[in-house]
């Protein structure tokens, strides 16, 4: 059951905008648009990646938009990728800041290898 009895139109718009931001991230990734991906983040972004749900230690932790460049460029090694955006939770939402968590699944294909992550 939802914890929200009422959501203002402004909060609903913010939540939709966050979901669309996540979807744009996946769209850019699958089209190798690293500049587009980077533009989705603030200059002082805090980007954390967990690869193992049973391990509380992040696989990657980056603290700036510029630090994301090599991560996004790494996708160029694959012939194709598909990012499936799953569950997303917004923990906090304020006027100009929010925190949340996203679960996603990525499939990569290379003529040299196949890997599901």
C-alpha positions in Angstrom: 0.0 0.0 0.0 1.2 3.5 -0.8 2.3 5.7 2.0 0.8 8.7 0.1 -2.8 9.6 0.7 -2.3 12.7 -1.4 0.4 13.9 -3.8 0.4 17.4 -4.9 0.5 18.1 -8.7 4.0 19.5 -8.1 5.2 16.4 -6.4 3.7 14.2 -9.0 5.4 16.2 -11.7 8.7 15.9 -9.9 8.4 12.2 -9.5 7.5 11.8 -13.2 10.5 14.0 -14.2 12.8 11.8 -12.1 11.5 8.7 -13.8 11.9 10.3 -17.2 15.5 11.3 -16.3 16.3 7.6 -15.5 14.8 6.5 -18.8 16.8 9.1 -20.7 19.9 7.8 -19.0 19.2 4.3 -20.4 18.3 5.8 -23.8 21.6 7.7 -24.0 23.6 4.7 -22.8 22.2 2.4 -25.5 22.9 4.9 -28.2 26.5 5.6 -26.9 25.6 9.3 -26.2 28.1 9.8 -23.4 27.8 13.6 -23.6 24.0 13.2 -23.3 24.4 10.9 -20.3 26.8 13.3 -18.6 24.4 16.2 -19.1 21.8 14.5 -16.9 24.1 14.8 -13.9 25.0 17.8 -11.8 28.7 18.9 -11.7 28.9 17.6 -8.1 27.0 14.4 -8.6 27.5 11.4 -6.3 27.2 8.3 -8.5 27.2 4.9 -6.8 27.0 1.5 -8.4 26.3 -1.8 -6.6 26.8 -5.0 -8.6 26.0 -7.4 -5.8 22.8 -7.1 -3.8 24.4 -9.1 -1.0 27.5 -6.8 -0.7 27.0 -3.4 0.9 30.2 -2.2 -0.6 29.8 -0.2 -3.9 31.5 -1.6 -7.0 32.0 2.1 -8.1 31.6 5.4 -6.4 32.2 8.6 -8.3 31.9 12.2 -7.1 31.8 14.4 -10.2 30.2 14.6 -13.6 33.6 14.5 -15.3 34.4 11.3 -13.4 31.6 9.6 -15.3 33.2 10.0 -18.7 35.3 6.9 -18.7 32.5 4.8 -17.3 30.1 5.9 -20.1 32.9 5.6 -22.7 33.4 2.0 -21.6 30.1 1.1 -23.3 31.8 1.6 -26.7 33.4 -1.8 -26.4 30.1 -3.4 -27.1 28.3 -3.8 -30.4 24.9 -3.3 -28.6 23.5 -2.8 -25.1 20.0 -2.8 -23.8 19.2 -1.2 -20.4 16.0 -2.3 -18.8 14.8 0.1 -16.1 13.1 -1.6 -13.3 12.0 -0.6 -9.8 12.8 2.9 -8.7 12.3 4.3 -5.2 12.5 8.0 -4.2 13.5 8.3 -0.6 13.6 12.1 -0.2 12.2 14.8 -2.5 12.7 18.5 -1.8 12.5 21.7 -3.8 15.8 21.1 -5.6 17.2 17.8 -4.4 16.2 14.2 -4.1 17.6 10.9 -3.2 16.6 7.5 -4.5 17.5 4.1 -5.7 17.1 2.3 -9.0 17.3 -1.3 -10.0 18.2 -1.9 -13.6 19.4 -4.8 -15.8 21.8 -4.4 -18.7 22.5 -6.8 -21.5 25.6 -6.3 -23.6 26.5 -7.9 -26.9 29.9 -8.0 -28.6 30.9 -10.0 -31.6 33.8 -11.1 -29.3 31.6 -12.1 -26.3 28.2 -12.1 -24.7 27.6 -11.0 -21.2 24.5 -10.4 -19.1 25.0 -8.2 -16.0 
